[in-house]
Amino acid sequence: WHTSMLATYLHRREVIAAKLIQQGLSLSKPKGALYLWVKIPDSFSDSESYCLHLLKTRNVLLTPGSAFGKNGKRNIRASICVDISHINDYL
């Protein structure tokens, strides 16, 4: 079961990362985390405003990096523990 689970998470990571990169975002793919840590565009002042923008314009909910400390002000966190079957509808 764990081999199948790991393959599922790897697939989700690749799909979500590709979609975020297509949006012009930069990130490093983790080797053992259940989320992606993503740098926000320079045109936004902080992670809260960028997350709000994505929610209003794309119906995509991501976590502002600032929720994890002051070093997260320019980053967002995207979980890979979610169903991605409709990701093309949003990103």
PDB file of N, CA, C and O in Angstrom, chain B, residues numbered from 101:
ATOM      1  N   TRP B 101       0.807  -1.192   0.000  1.00  0.00           N
ATOM      2  CA  TRP B 101       0.000   0.000   0.000  1.00  0.00           C
ATOM      3  C   TRP B 101       0.853   1.260   0.000  1.00  0.00           C
ATOM      4  O   TRP B 101       0.493   2.261  -0.621  1.00  0.00           O
ATOM      5  N   HIS B 102       1.990   1.210   0.701  1.00  0.00           N
ATOM      6  CA  HIS B 102       2.801   2.425   0.793  1.00  0.00           C
ATOM      7  C   HIS B 102       3.443   2.801  -0.540  1.00  0.00           C
ATOM      8  O   HIS B 102       3.637   3.985  -0.814  1.00  0.00           O
ATOM      9  N   THR B 103       3.773   1.825  -1.363  1.00  0.00           N
ATOM     10  CA  THR B 103       4.336   2.126  -2.681  1.00  0.00           C
ATOM     11  C   THR B 103       3.319   2.874  -3.534  1.00  0.00           C
ATOM     12  O   THR B 103       3.659   3.832  -4.227  1.00  0.00           O
ATOM     13  N   SER B 104       2.083   2.432  -3.476  1.00  0.00           N
ATOM     14  CA  SER B 104       1.010   3.094  -4.210  1.00  0.00           C
ATOM     15  C   SER B 104       0.771   4.507  -3.675  1.00  0.00           C
ATOM     16  O   SER B 104       0.585   5.443  -4.454  1.00  0.00           O
ATOM     17  N   MET B 105       0.775   4.662  -2.360  1.00  0.00           N
ATOM     18  CA  MET B 105       0.560   5.963  -1.746  1.00  0.00           C
ATOM     19  C   MET B 105       1.672   6.933  -2.138  1.00  0.00           C
ATOM     20  O   MET B 105       1.400   8.083  -2.484  1.00  0.00           O
ATOM     21  N   LEU B 106       2.912   6.478  -2.085  1.00  0.00           N
ATOM     22  CA  LEU B 106       4.032   7.347  -2.456  1.00  0.00           C
ATOM     23  C   LEU B 106       3.963   7.761  -3.919  1.00  0.00           C
ATOM     24  O   LEU B 106       4.273   8.903  -4.259  1.00  0.00           O
ATOM     25  N   ALA B 107       3.560   6.842  -4.782  1.00  0.00           N
ATOM     26  CA  ALA B 107       3.415   7.159  -6.206  1.00  0.00           C
ATOM     27  C   ALA B 107       2.321   8.213  -6.410  1.00  0.00           C
ATOM     28  O   ALA B 107       2.460   9.105  -7.247  1.00  0.00           O
ATOM     29  N   THR B 108       1.249   8.105  -5.650  1.00  0.00           N
ATOM     30  CA  THR B 108       0.163   9.087  -5.741  1.00  0.00           C
ATOM     31  C   THR B 108       0.643  10.472  -5.333  1.00  0.00           C
ATOM     32  O   THR B 108       0.358  11.458  -6.012  1.00  0.00           O
ATOM     33  N   TYR B 109       1.375  10.546  -4.220  1.00  0.00           N
ATOM     34  CA  TYR B 109       1.896  11.840  -3.775  1.00  0.00           C
ATOM     35  C   TYR B 109       2.915  12.405  -4.759  1.00  0.00           C
ATOM     36  O   TYR B 109       2.922  13.610  -5.013  1.00  0.00           O
ATOM     37  N   LEU B 110       3.751  11.577  -5.302  1.00  0.00           N
ATOM     38  CA  LEU B 110       4.724  12.035  -6.292  1.00  0.00           C
ATOM     39  C   LEU B 110       4.016  12.590  -7.526  1.00  0.00           C
ATOM     40  O   LEU B 110       4.402  13.637  -8.047  1.00  0.00           O
ATOM     41  N   HIS B 111       2.990  11.896  -7.990  1.00  0.00           N
ATOM     42  CA  HIS B 111       2.218  12.368  -9.147  1.00  0.00           C
ATOM     43  C   HIS B 111       1.564  13.715  -8.839  1.00  0.00           C
ATOM     44  O   HIS B 111       1.633  14.640  -9.649  1.00  0.00           O
ATOM     45  N   ARG B 112       0.935  13.825  -7.679  1.00  0.00           N
ATOM     46  CA  ARG B 112       0.303  15.092  -7.295  1.00  0.00           C
ATOM     47  C   ARG B 112       1.333  16.215  -7.229  1.00  0.00           C
ATOM     48  O   ARG B 112       1.094  17.320  -7.715  1.00  0.00           O
ATOM     49  N   ARG B 113       2.479  15.920  -6.624  1.00  0.00           N
ATOM     50  CA  ARG B 113       3.524  16.937  -6.519  1.00  0.00           C
ATOM     51  C   ARG B 113       3.927  17.445  -7.891  1.00  0.00           C
ATOM     52  O   ARG B 113       4.055  18.652  -8.097  1.00  0.00           O
ATOM     53  N   GLU B 114       4.127  16.531  -8.827  1.00  0.00           N
ATOM     54  CA  GLU B 114       4.558  16.913 -10.173  1.00  0.00           C
ATOM     55  C   GLU B 114       3.487  17.742 -10.886  1.00  0.00           C
ATOM     56  O   GLU B 114       3.805  18.748 -11.519  1.00  0.00           O
ATOM     57  N   VAL B 115       2.237  17.332 -10.789  1.00  0.00           N
ATOM     58  CA  VAL B 115       1.147  18.047 -11.466  1.00  0.00           C
ATOM     59  C   VAL B 115       0.955  19.434 -10.863  1.00  0.00           C
ATOM     60  O   VAL B 115       0.873  20.421 -11.594  1.00  0.00           O
ATOM     61  N   ILE B 116       0.884  19.517  -9.546  1.00  0.00           N
ATOM     62  CA  ILE B 116       0.676  20.810  -8.885  1.00  0.00           C
ATOM     63  C   ILE B 116       1.864  21.734  -9.147  1.00  0.00           C
ATOM     64  O   ILE B 116       1.672  22.913  -9.446  1.00  0.00           O
ATOM     65  N   ALA B 117       3.075  21.220  -9.040  1.00  0.00           N
ATOM     66  CA  ALA B 117       4.259  22.045  -9.301  1.00  0.00           C
ATOM     67  C   ALA B 117       4.252  22.564 -10.732  1.00  0.00           C
ATOM     68  O   ALA B 117       4.540  23.739 -10.959  1.00  0.00           O
ATOM     69  N   ALA B 118       3.933  21.721 -11.691  1.00  0.00           N
ATOM     70  CA  ALA B 118       3.898  22.148 -13.095  1.00  0.00           C
ATOM     71  C   ALA B 118       2.876  23.257 -13.301  1.00  0.00           C
ATOM     72  O   ALA B 118       3.144  24.228 -14.008  1.00  0.00           O
ATOM     73  N   LYS B 119       1.716  23.119 -12.691  1.00  0.00           N
ATOM     74  CA  LYS B 119       0.674  24.150 -12.833  1.00  0.00           C
ATOM     75  C   LYS B 119       1.119  25.472 -12.217  1.00  0.00           C
ATOM     76  O   LYS B 119       0.880  26.534 -12.791  1.00  0.00           O
ATOM     77  N   LEU B 120       1.756  25.417 -11.068  1.00  0.00           N
ATOM     78  CA  LEU B 120       2.224  26.646 -10.430  1.00  0.00           C
ATOM     79  C   LEU B 120       3.357  27.287 -11.234  1.00  0.00           C
ATOM     80  O   LEU B 120       3.413  28.510 -11.356  1.00  0.00           O
ATOM     81  N   ILE B 121       4.241  26.486 -11.771  1.00  0.00           N
ATOM     82  CA  ILE B 121       5.320  27.007 -12.622  1.00  0.00           C
ATOM     83  C   ILE B 121       4.735  27.649 -13.881  1.00  0.00           C
ATOM     84  O   ILE B 121       5.234  28.678 -14.338  1.00  0.00           O
ATOM     85  N   GLN B 122       3.677  27.049 -14.448  1.00  0.00           N
ATOM     86  CA  GLN B 122       3.009  27.638 -15.618  1.00  0.00           C
ATOM     87  C   GLN B 122       2.423  29.009 -15.297  1.00  0.00           C
ATOM     88  O   GLN B 122       2.243  29.834 -16.192  1.00  0.00           O
ATOM     89  N   GLN B 123       2.125  29.252 -14.027  1.00  0.00           N
ATOM     90  CA  GLN B 123       1.595  30.547 -13.598  1.00  0.00           C
ATOM     91  C   GLN B 123       2.718  31.560 -13.360  1.00  0.00           C
ATOM     92  O   GLN B 123       2.460  32.690 -12.945  1.00  0.00           O
ATOM     93  N   GLY B 124       3.967  31.152 -13.623  1.00  0.00           N
ATOM     94  CA  GLY B 124       5.103  32.050 -13.468  1.00  0.00           C
ATOM     95  C   GLY B 124       5.709  32.035 -12.078  1.00  0.00           C
ATOM     96  O   GLY B 124       6.498  32.919 -11.742  1.00  0.00           O
ATOM     97  N   LEU B 125       5.358  31.049 -11.260  1.00  0.00           N
ATOM     98  CA  LEU B 125       5.881  30.968  -9.900  1.00  0.00           C
ATOM     99  C   LEU B 125       7.124  30.088  -9.863  1.00  0.00           C
ATOM    100  O   LEU B 125       7.318  29.231 -10.726  1.00  0.00           O
ATOM    101  N   SER B 126       7.951  30.306  -8.871  1.00  0.00           N
ATOM    102  CA  SER B 126       9.145  29.472  -8.725  1.00  0.00           C
ATOM    103  C   SER B 126       9.056  28.691  -7.416  1.00  0.00           C
ATOM    104  O   SER B 126       8.499  29.156  -6.422  1.00  0.00           O
ATOM    105  N   LEU B 127       9.620  27.496  -7.454  1.00  0.00           N
ATOM    106  CA  LEU B 127       9.568  26.621  -6.291  1.00  0.00           C
ATOM    107  C   LEU B 127      10.671  25.589  -6.366  1.00  0.00           C
ATOM    108  O   LEU B 127      11.282  25.379  -7.414  1.00  0.00           O
ATOM    109  N   SER B 128      10.909  24.961  -5.260  1.00  0.00           N
ATOM    110  CA  SER B 128      11.804  23.806  -5.188  1.00  0.00           C
ATOM    111  C   SER B 128      10.946  22.622  -4.799  1.00  0.00           C
ATOM    112  O   SER B 128      10.147  22.707  -3.866  1.00  0.00           O
ATOM    113  N   LYS B 129      11.107  21.523  -5.504  1.00  0.00           N
ATOM    114  CA  LYS B 129      10.309  20.339  -5.192  1.00  0.00           C
ATOM    115  C   LYS B 129      10.903  19.619  -3.989  1.00  0.00           C
ATOM    116  O   LYS B 129      12.079  19.257  -4.003  1.00  0.00           O
ATOM    117  N   PRO B 130      10.103  19.410  -2.952  1.00  0.00           N
ATOM    118  CA  PRO B 130      10.613  18.711  -1.775  1.00  0.00           C
ATOM    119  C   PRO B 130      10.767  17.216  -2.043  1.00  0.00           C
ATOM    120  O   PRO B 130      10.096  16.657  -2.911  1.00  0.00           O
ATOM    121  N   LYS B 131      11.635  16.593  -1.308  1.00  0.00           N
ATOM    122  CA  LYS B 131      11.826  15.152  -1.452  1.00  0.00           C
ATOM    123  C   LYS B 131      10.988  14.369  -0.452  1.00  0.00           C
ATOM    124  O   LYS B 131      10.765  13.172  -0.637  1.00  0.00           O
ATOM    125  N   GLY B 132      10.521  15.029   0.606  1.00  0.00           N
ATOM    126  CA  GLY B 132       9.782  14.275   1.609  1.00  0.00           C
ATOM    127  C   GLY B 132       8.716  15.063   2.329  1.00  0.00           C
ATOM    128  O   GLY B 132       8.402  14.745   3.476  1.00  0.00           O
ATOM    129  N   ALA B 133       8.154  16.062   1.719  1.00  0.00           N
ATOM    130  CA  ALA B 133       7.118  16.878   2.361  1.00  0.00           C
ATOM    131  C   ALA B 133       5.782  16.682   1.650  1.00  0.00           C
ATOM    132  O   ALA B 133       5.727  16.192   0.522  1.00  0.00           O
ATOM    133  N   LEU B 134       4.729  17.067   2.320  1.00  0.00           N
ATOM    134  CA  LEU B 134       3.385  16.957   1.754  1.00  0.00           C
ATOM    135  C   LEU B 134       2.871  18.310   1.266  1.00  0.00           C
ATOM    136  O   LEU B 134       1.664  18.529   1.167  1.00  0.00           O
ATOM    137  N   TYR B 135       3.789  19.195   0.967  1.00  0.00           N
ATOM    138  CA  TYR B 135       3.433  20.518   0.471  1.00  0.00           C
ATOM    139  C   TYR B 135       4.562  21.063  -0.390  1.00  0.00           C
ATOM    140  O   TYR B 135       5.683  20.554  -0.378  1.00  0.00           O
ATOM    141  N   LEU B 136       4.236  22.112  -1.138  1.00  0.00           N
ATOM    142  CA  LEU B 136       5.226  22.853  -1.929  1.00  0.00           C
ATOM    143  C   LEU B 136       5.364  24.237  -1.310  1.00  0.00           C
ATOM    144  O   LEU B 136       4.371  24.840  -0.905  1.00  0.00           O
ATOM    145  N   TRP B 137       6.565  24.729  -1.236  1.00  0.00           N
ATOM    146  CA  TRP B 137       6.866  26.076  -0.745  1.00  0.00           C
ATOM    147  C   TRP B 137       7.174  26.904  -1.979  1.00  0.00           C
ATOM    148  O   TRP B 137       8.163  26.651  -2.666  1.00  0.00           O
ATOM    149  N   VAL B 138       6.337  27.892  -2.266  1.00  0.00           N
ATOM    150  CA  VAL B 138       6.348  28.587  -3.551  1.00  0.00           C
ATOM    151  C   VAL B 138       6.570  30.084  -3.351  1.00  0.00           C
ATOM    152  O   VAL B 138       5.925  30.705  -2.506  1.00  0.00           O
ATOM    153  N   LYS B 139       7.481  30.658  -4.127  1.00  0.00           N
ATOM    154  CA  LYS B 139       7.744  32.104  -4.075  1.00  0.00           C
ATOM    155  C   LYS B 139       6.656  32.835  -4.844  1.00  0.00           C
ATOM    156  O   LYS B 139       6.301  32.442  -5.955  1.00  0.00           O
ATOM    157  N   ILE B 140       6.126  33.898  -4.251  1.00  0.00           N
ATOM    158  CA  ILE B 140       5.079  34.673  -4.913  1.00  0.00           C
ATOM    159  C   ILE B 140       5.701  35.652  -5.910  1.00  0.00           C
ATOM    160  O   ILE B 140       6.887  35.967  -5.817  1.00  0.00           O
ATOM    161  N   PRO B 141       4.896  36.132  -6.867  1.00  0.00           N
ATOM    162  CA  PRO B 141       5.418  37.108  -7.847  1.00  0.00           C
ATOM    163  C   PRO B 141       5.820  38.422  -7.171  1.00  0.00           C
ATOM    164  O   PRO B 141       5.248  38.811  -6.153  1.00  0.00           O
ATOM    165  N   ASP B 142       6.789  39.082  -7.742  1.00  0.00           N
ATOM    166  CA  ASP B 142       7.263  40.363  -7.216  1.00  0.00           C
ATOM    167  C   ASP B 142       6.180  41.435  -7.239  1.00  0.00           C
ATOM    168  O   ASP B 142       6.264  42.413  -6.497  1.00  0.00           O
ATOM    169  N   SER B 143       5.172  41.265  -8.077  1.00  0.00           N
ATOM    170  CA  SER B 143       4.117  42.275  -8.186  1.00  0.00           C
ATOM    171  C   SER B 143       3.167  42.285  -6.982  1.00  0.00           C
ATOM    172  O   SER B 143       2.321  43.174  -6.875  1.00  0.00           O
ATOM    173  N   PHE B 144       3.295  41.319  -6.087  1.00  0.00           N
ATOM    174  CA  PHE B 144       2.468  41.277  -4.882  1.00  0.00           C
ATOM    175  C   PHE B 144       3.330  41.601  -3.673  1.00  0.00           C
ATOM    176  O   PHE B 144       4.490  41.195  -3.592  1.00  0.00           O
ATOM    177  N   SER B 145       2.749  42.339  -2.735  1.00  0.00           N
ATOM    178  CA  SER B 145       3.511  42.798  -1.574  1.00  0.00           C
ATOM    179  C   SER B 145       3.731  41.721  -0.520  1.00  0.00           C
ATOM    180  O   SER B 145       4.726  41.753   0.204  1.00  0.00           O
ATOM    181  N   ASP B 146       2.812  40.771  -0.432  1.00  0.00           N
ATOM    182  CA  ASP B 146       2.958  39.731   0.583  1.00  0.00           C
ATOM    183  C   ASP B 146       2.112  38.510   0.222  1.00  0.00           C
ATOM    184  O   ASP B 146       1.291  38.547  -0.694  1.00  0.00           O
ATOM    185  N   SER B 147       2.335  37.439   0.962  1.00  0.00           N
ATOM    186  CA  SER B 147       1.661  36.171   0.660  1.00  0.00           C
ATOM    187  C   SER B 147       0.159  36.235   0.902  1.00  0.00           C
ATOM    188  O   SER B 147      -0.603  35.552   0.217  1.00  0.00           O
ATOM    189  N   GLU B 148      -0.279  37.041   1.862  1.00  0.00           N
ATOM    190  CA  GLU B 148      -1.719  37.156   2.116  1.00  0.00           C
ATOM    191  C   GLU B 148      -2.443  37.751   0.914  1.00  0.00           C
ATOM    192  O   GLU B 148      -3.486  37.247   0.497  1.00  0.00           O
ATOM    193  N   SER B 149      -1.886  38.820   0.363  1.00  0.00           N
ATOM    194  CA  SER B 149      -2.546  39.467  -0.782  1.00  0.00           C
ATOM    195  C   SER B 149      -2.536  38.550  -2.005  1.00  0.00           C
ATOM    196  O   SER B 149      -3.494  38.543  -2.779  1.00  0.00           O
ATOM    197  N   TYR B 150      -1.465  37.781  -2.184  1.00  0.00           N
ATOM    198  CA  TYR B 150      -1.427  36.868  -3.326  1.00  0.00           C
ATOM    199  C   TYR B 150      -2.440  35.732  -3.154  1.00  0.00           C
ATOM    200  O   TYR B 150      -3.132  35.366  -4.104  1.00  0.00           O
ATOM    201  N   CYS B 151      -2.523  35.183  -1.956  1.00  0.00           N
ATOM    202  CA  CYS B 151      -3.507  34.115  -1.711  1.00  0.00           C
ATOM    203  C   CYS B 151      -4.929  34.626  -1.913  1.00  0.00           C
ATOM    204  O   CYS B 151      -5.767  33.921  -2.476  1.00  0.00           O
ATOM    205  N   LEU B 152      -5.203  35.823  -1.468  1.00  0.00           N
ATOM    206  CA  LEU B 152      -6.527  36.409  -1.663  1.00  0.00           C
ATOM    207  C   LEU B 152      -6.811  36.611  -3.149  1.00  0.00           C
ATOM    208  O   LEU B 152      -7.925  36.364  -3.612  1.00  0.00           O
ATOM    209  N   HIS B 153      -5.812  37.056  -3.886  1.00  0.00           N
ATOM    210  CA  HIS B 153      -5.943  37.220  -5.337  1.00  0.00           C
ATOM    211  C   HIS B 153      -6.297  35.887  -6.006  1.00  0.00           C
ATOM    212  O   HIS B 153      -7.214  35.834  -6.825  1.00  0.00           O
ATOM    213  N   LEU B 154      -5.581  34.818  -5.667  1.00  0.00           N
ATOM    214  CA  LEU B 154      -5.862  33.502  -6.254  1.00  0.00           C
ATOM    215  C   LEU B 154      -7.255  33.006  -5.887  1.00  0.00           C
ATOM    216  O   LEU B 154      -7.946  32.405  -6.709  1.00  0.00           O
ATOM    217  N   LEU B 155      -7.657  33.259  -4.660  1.00  0.00           N
ATOM    218  CA  LEU B 155      -8.981  32.832  -4.229  1.00  0.00           C
ATOM    219  C   LEU B 155     -10.068  33.565  -5.012  1.00  0.00           C
ATOM    220  O   LEU B 155     -11.035  32.947  -5.457  1.00  0.00           O
ATOM    221  N   LYS B 156      -9.914  34.868  -5.179  1.00  0.00           N
ATOM    222  CA  LYS B 156     -10.926  35.666  -5.885  1.00  0.00           C
ATOM    223  C   LYS B 156     -10.936  35.424  -7.397  1.00  0.00           C
ATOM    224  O   LYS B 156     -12.002  35.417  -8.013  1.00  0.00           O
ATOM    225  N   THR B 157      -9.769  35.225  -7.996  1.00  0.00           N
ATOM    226  CA  THR B 157      -9.701  35.124  -9.456  1.00  0.00           C
ATOM    227  C   THR B 157      -9.723  33.700  -9.988  1.00  0.00           C
ATOM    228  O   THR B 157     -10.138  33.473 -11.124  1.00  0.00           O
ATOM    229  N   ARG B 158      -9.280  32.732  -9.180  1.00  0.00           N
ATOM    230  CA  ARG B 158      -9.161  31.345  -9.661  1.00  0.00           C
ATOM    231  C   ARG B 158      -9.899  30.322  -8.800  1.00  0.00           C
ATOM    232  O   ARG B 158      -9.946  29.140  -9.140  1.00  0.00           O
ATOM    233  N   ASN B 159     -10.474  30.776  -7.687  1.00  0.00           N
ATOM    234  CA  ASN B 159     -11.097  29.855  -6.721  1.00  0.00           C
ATOM    235  C   ASN B 159     -10.100  28.814  -6.213  1.00  0.00           C
ATOM    236  O   ASN B 159     -10.450  27.656  -5.989  1.00  0.00           O
ATOM    237  N   VAL B 160      -8.858  29.249  -6.037  1.00  0.00           N
ATOM    238  CA  VAL B 160      -7.791  28.388  -5.530  1.00  0.00           C
ATOM    239  C   VAL B 160      -7.409  28.894  -4.142  1.00  0.00           C
ATOM    240  O   VAL B 160      -7.115  30.074  -3.952  1.00  0.00           O
ATOM    241  N   LEU B 161      -7.419  27.977  -3.180  1.00  0.00           N
ATOM    242  CA  LEU B 161      -7.071  28.340  -1.813  1.00  0.00           C
ATOM    243  C   LEU B 161      -5.707  27.765  -1.457  1.00  0.00           C
ATOM    244  O   LEU B 161      -5.513  26.550  -1.433  1.00  0.00           O
ATOM    245  N   LEU B 162      -4.773  28.659  -1.182  1.00  0.00           N
ATOM    246  CA  LEU B 162      -3.436  28.276  -0.738  1.00  0.00           C
ATOM    247  C   LEU B 162      -3.180  28.961   0.601  1.00  0.00           C
ATOM    248  O   LEU B 162      -3.888  29.897   0.973  1.00  0.00           O
ATOM    249  N   THR B 163      -2.182  28.496   1.310  1.00  0.00           N
ATOM    250  CA  THR B 163      -1.877  29.055   2.630  1.00  0.00           C
ATOM    251  C   THR B 163      -0.770  30.100   2.515  1.00  0.00           C
ATOM    252  O   THR B 163       0.286  29.830   1.943  1.00  0.00           O
ATOM    253  N   PRO B 164      -1.014  31.298   3.061  1.00  0.00           N
ATOM    254  CA  PRO B 164       0.054  32.300   3.062  1.00  0.00           C
ATOM    255  C   PRO B 164       1.250  31.793   3.861  1.00  0.00           C
ATOM    256  O   PRO B 164       1.083  31.234   4.945  1.00  0.00           O
ATOM    257  N   GLY B 165       2.426  31.983   3.343  1.00  0.00           N
ATOM    258  CA  GLY B 165       3.628  31.549   4.046  1.00  0.00           C
ATOM    259  C   GLY B 165       3.839  32.265   5.357  1.00  0.00           C
ATOM    260  O   GLY B 165       4.507  31.748   6.253  1.00  0.00           O
ATOM    261  N   SER B 166       3.274  33.453   5.478  1.00  0.00           N
ATOM    262  CA  SER B 166       3.417  34.212   6.719  1.00  0.00           C
ATOM    263  C   SER B 166       2.790  33.490   7.905  1.00  0.00           C
ATOM    264  O   SER B 166       3.119  33.793   9.052  1.00  0.00           O
ATOM    265  N   ALA B 167       1.895  32.542   7.650  1.00  0.00           N
ATOM    266  CA  ALA B 167       1.306  31.751   8.737  1.00  0.00           C
ATOM    267  C   ALA B 167       2.352  30.877   9.414  1.00  0.00           C
ATOM    268  O   ALA B 167       2.119  30.363  10.507  1.00  0.00           O
ATOM    269  N   PHE B 168       3.504  30.707   8.769  1.00  0.00           N
ATOM    270  CA  PHE B 168       4.569  29.862   9.290  1.00  0.00           C
ATOM    271  C   PHE B 168       5.761  30.668   9.774  1.00  0.00           C
ATOM    272  O   PHE B 168       6.831  30.114  10.026  1.00  0.00           O
ATOM    273  N   GLY B 169       5.578  31.974   9.904  1.00  0.00           N
ATOM    274  CA  GLY B 169       6.643  32.835  10.419  1.00  0.00           C
ATOM    275  C   GLY B 169       6.972  33.963   9.467  1.00  0.00           C
ATOM    276  O   GLY B 169       6.526  33.977   8.320  1.00  0.00           O
ATOM    277  N   LYS B 170       7.756  34.907   9.954  1.00  0.00           N
ATOM    278  CA  LYS B 170       8.059  36.104   9.165  1.00  0.00           C
ATOM    279  C   LYS B 170       8.843  35.795   7.899  1.00  0.00           C
ATOM    280  O   LYS B 170       8.785  36.574   6.948  1.00  0.00           O
ATOM    281  N   ASN B 171       9.570  34.696   7.854  1.00  0.00           N
ATOM    282  CA  ASN B 171      10.323  34.345   6.651  1.00  0.00           C
ATOM    283  C   ASN B 171       9.417  33.864   5.522  1.00  0.00           C
ATOM    284  O   ASN B 171       9.882  33.679   4.398  1.00  0.00           O
ATOM    285  N   GLY B 172       8.142  33.660   5.802  1.00  0.00           N
ATOM    286  CA  GLY B 172       7.209  33.211   4.782  1.00  0.00           C
ATOM    287  C   GLY B 172       6.460  34.324   4.082  1.00  0.00           C
ATOM    288  O   GLY B 172       5.563  34.055   3.282  1.00  0.00           O
ATOM    289  N   LYS B 173       6.808  35.560   4.363  1.00  0.00           N
ATOM    290  CA  LYS B 173       6.080  36.704   3.783  1.00  0.00           C
ATOM    291  C   LYS B 173       6.020  36.667   2.261  1.00  0.00           C
ATOM    292  O   LYS B 173       5.025  37.103   1.682  1.00  0.00           O
ATOM    293  N   ARG B 174       7.055  36.161   1.600  1.00  0.00           N
ATOM    294  CA  ARG B 174       7.124  36.157   0.135  1.00  0.00           C
ATOM    295  C   ARG B 174       6.851  34.772  -0.448  1.00  0.00           C
ATOM    296  O   ARG B 174       7.206  34.499  -1.594  1.00  0.00           O
ATOM    297  N   ASN B 175       6.213  33.887   0.347  1.00  0.00           N
ATOM    298  CA  ASN B 175       5.962  32.521  -0.099  1.00  0.00           C
ATOM    299  C   ASN B 175       4.543  32.078   0.223  1.00  0.00           C
ATOM    300  O   ASN B 175       3.871  32.647   1.083  1.00  0.00           O
ATOM    301  N   ILE B 176       4.110  31.052  -0.487  1.00  0.00           N
ATOM    302  CA  ILE B 176       2.846  30.396  -0.192  1.00  0.00           C
ATOM    303  C   ILE B 176       3.111  28.909  -0.028  1.00  0.00           C
ATOM    304  O   ILE B 176       4.138  28.395  -0.471  1.00  0.00           O
ATOM    305  N   ARG B 177       2.183  28.233   0.608  1.00  0.00           N
ATOM    306  CA  ARG B 177       2.309  26.796   0.810  1.00  0.00           C
ATOM    307  C   ARG B 177       1.137  26.111   0.114  1.00  0.00           C
ATOM    308  O   ARG B 177      -0.024  26.445   0.351  1.00  0.00           O
ATOM    309  N   ALA B 178       1.456  25.156  -0.742  1.00  0.00           N
ATOM    310  CA  ALA B 178       0.447  24.397  -1.487  1.00  0.00           C
ATOM    311  C   ALA B 178       0.520  22.935  -1.066  1.00  0.00           C
ATOM    312  O   ALA B 178       1.564  22.296  -1.199  1.00  0.00           O
ATOM    313  N   SER B 179      -0.574  22.418  -0.567  1.00  0.00           N
ATOM    314  CA  SER B 179      -0.624  21.022  -0.134  1.00  0.00           C
ATOM    315  C   SER B 179      -0.685  20.091  -1.340  1.00  0.00           C
ATOM    316  O   SER B 179      -1.306  20.408  -2.355  1.00  0.00           O
ATOM    317  N   ILE B 180      -0.033  18.938  -1.215  1.00  0.00           N
ATOM    318  CA  ILE B 180      -0.152  17.907  -2.252  1.00  0.00           C
ATOM    319  C   ILE B 180      -1.041  16.759  -1.761  1.00  0.00           C
ATOM    320  O   ILE B 180      -1.048  15.673  -2.342  1.00  0.00           O
ATOM    321  N   CYS B 181      -1.789  17.018  -0.683  1.00  0.00           N
ATOM    322  CA  CYS B 181      -2.680  16.005  -0.090  1.00  0.00           C
ATOM    323  C   CYS B 181      -4.118  16.193  -0.548  1.00  0.00           C
ATOM    324  O   CYS B 181      -5.046  15.796   0.156  1.00  0.00           O
ATOM    325  N   VAL B 182      -4.312  16.774  -1.684  1.00  0.00           N
ATOM    326  CA  VAL B 182      -5.655  17.087  -2.158  1.00  0.00           C
ATOM    327  C   VAL B 182      -5.947  16.380  -3.481  1.00  0.00           C
ATOM    328  O   VAL B 182      -5.038  15.992  -4.216  1.00  0.00           O
ATOM    329  N   ASP B 183      -7.222  16.228  -3.755  1.00  0.00           N
ATOM    330  CA  ASP B 183      -7.661  15.661  -5.021  1.00  0.00           C
ATOM    331  C   ASP B 183      -7.330  16.649  -6.139  1.00  0.00           C
ATOM    332  O   ASP B 183      -7.686  17.824  -6.049  1.00  0.00           O
ATOM    333  N   ILE B 184      -6.664  16.192  -7.173  1.00  0.00           N
ATOM    334  CA  ILE B 184      -6.274  17.091  -8.272  1.00  0.00           C
ATOM    335  C   ILE B 184      -7.040  16.785  -9.555  1.00  0.00           C
ATOM    336  O   ILE B 184      -6.652  17.242 -10.631  1.00  0.00           O
ATOM    337  N   SER B 185      -8.111  16.026  -9.453  1.00  0.00           N
ATOM    338  CA  SER B 185      -8.825  15.611 -10.662  1.00  0.00           C
ATOM    339  C   SER B 185      -9.429  16.787 -11.439  1.00  0.00           C
ATOM    340  O   SER B 185      -9.716  16.654 -12.629  1.00  0.00           O
ATOM    341  N   HIS B 186      -9.623  17.934 -10.782  1.00  0.00           N
ATOM    342  CA  HIS B 186     -10.202  19.100 -11.468  1.00  0.00           C
ATOM    343  C   HIS B 186      -9.224  20.274 -11.539  1.00  0.00           C
ATOM    344  O   HIS B 186      -9.649  21.413 -11.736  1.00  0.00           O
ATOM    345  N   ILE B 187      -7.937  20.019 -11.384  1.00  0.00           N
ATOM    346  CA  ILE B 187      -6.958  21.099 -11.325  1.00  0.00           C
ATOM    347  C   ILE B 187      -6.956  21.956 -12.599  1.00  0.00           C
ATOM    348  O   ILE B 187      -6.699  23.158 -12.539  1.00  0.00           O
ATOM    349  N   ASN B 188      -7.238  21.348 -13.725  1.00  0.00           N
ATOM    350  CA  ASN B 188      -7.258  22.121 -14.978  1.00  0.00           C
ATOM    351  C   ASN B 188      -8.392  23.122 -15.045  1.00  0.00           C
ATOM    352  O   ASN B 188      -8.366  24.038 -15.868  1.00  0.00           O
ATOM    353  N   ASP B 189      -9.384  22.960 -14.194  1.00  0.00           N
ATOM    354  CA  ASP B 189     -10.488  23.918 -14.137  1.00  0.00           C
ATOM    355  C   ASP B 189     -10.090  25.211 -13.439  1.00  0.00           C
ATOM    356  O   ASP B 189     -10.763  26.232 -13.581  1.00  0.00           O
ATOM    357  N   TYR B 190      -8.984  25.164 -12.678  1.00  0.00           N
ATOM    358  CA  TYR B 190      -8.613  26.299 -11.842  1.00  0.00           C
ATOM    359  C   TYR B 190      -7.250  26.915 -12.172  1.00  0.00           C
ATOM    360  O   TYR B 190      -7.073  28.129 -12.066  1.00  0.00           O
ATOM    361  N   LEU B 191      -6.301  26.086 -12.568  1.00  0.00           N
ATOM    362  CA  LEU B 191      -4.961  26.601 -12.875  1.00  0.00           C
ATOM    363  C   LEU B 191      -4.573  26.230 -14.288  1.00  0.00           C
ATOM    364  O   LEU B 191      -3.480  26.573 -14.738  1.00  0.00           O
TER     365      LEU B 191
END
